[in-house]
Amino acid sequence: MANAEAEAVDFEPEEDDLMDEDVGDGSPNRATLPRLKSAITGGGSSTAPKKTKGRGFRDEAAAEADRNARMSAPFDSLDSEGGPGPERSIEGWIILVTGVHEEAQEDDLQNAFGDFGEIKNLHLNLDRRTGFVKGYALIEFEKFEEAQRAIREMDGTELLTQTINVDWAFSKGPFRRRNVRRRSPRGHRSRSPRRRF
Amino acid sequence: MADGVDDGEFYLRYYVGHKGKFGHEFLEFEFRPDGKLRYANNSNYKNDTMIRKEIFLTPSVLKECRRIVADSEIMKEDDNNWPEPDRVGRQELEIVMGNEHISFTTSKIGSLMDVQTSKDPEGLRIFYYLVQDLKCFVFSLISLHFKIKPI
């Protein structure tokens, strides 16, 4: 079925965000912890029930209790005002490069990104099975402007014959989930009935 | 390109641990659909304390995680012939991708020998390597952001 609408409908975070928990809240409030199923399906998405597979579904109550106990305590994070936008890491700004050629070496990334500023850290992880580059790299710049220029100038360019994408790695807050379900049915004005495929 | 790389929900949780002489030792991380990555590592060995970190990831990072999962083809596997969790330990891998939801459990895997001598070496091998690749990814993210050695 062709997806005729290009627009994605976002949930209002207040209405829908089962994920929201205060960091450092300290109190394991069971009601705010996402139950696995509802958290994953976004609380009422109309997507079809998922095909499930695996033994993990057997002992759900016991396993879930265990899991909630583990996940209920506060998790540390760096102070952030929340909301959209990139988040600074402890000593700098981290960008993610994807689409990295499997034979790329650290030098290739140094050469491509070194012009924007001193690279404080570079992680070019390998595929644990093949030993080739897994396909992503994480690069740290000290200054926001350096990272931003790197993103702007390198995103969508070619490295070793492959197109790479470059973006921030960390965000100040949750992003609005795109969801298949439509709440506002029409983005355009035509009154003719929707085409059905 | 494997199914579900850009569609719909994505959630991933991995747990490995055991309860023993030094308490409940475990490593767990979770990629949530809103972009939050949670990481926890607990060991009471030599009185180590719990590490719990969380950070919001950008959609680009989640997308790369999805790609890693999709490329592994783990969603096609099944754990019914994998060794059951036991005294030595337990692993859990739960993934929601598109309209599929897997929740696999198995024992700890010591080495490739354990994989090769199991009843489903192909499937377990996929699991084994995917877990390593995911750990690499998560450890890099956490260590770069927090400047800690996460293990």
Interface residues (C-beta under 8 A of the other chain):
Chain A: D17 M19 V23 P34 L36 A39 I40 T41 G42 S45 T47 A48 K50 K51 T52 K53 G54 R55 G56 F57 A63 R67 R70 M71 A73 P74 F75 D76 S77 L78 P86 E87 S89 I90 E91 I94 L96 T98 N121 H123 N125 L126 D127 R128 R129 K134 G135 Y136 L138 E140 N165 D167 W168 A169 F170 S171 K172 G173 P174 F175 R177 N179 V180
Chain B: D7 G8 E9 Y11 Y15 F26 E28 E30 R32 P33 D34 G35 K36 R38 Y39 A40 N42 M50 R52 K53 E54 I55 F56 L57 T58 P59 S60 V61 K63 E64 R67 I68 D78 D79 N80 E84 E92 L93 E94 V96 N99 E100 H101 I102 S103 F104 T105 Y129 Q132 D133 C136 F137 S140 L141 L144 H145 F146 K147
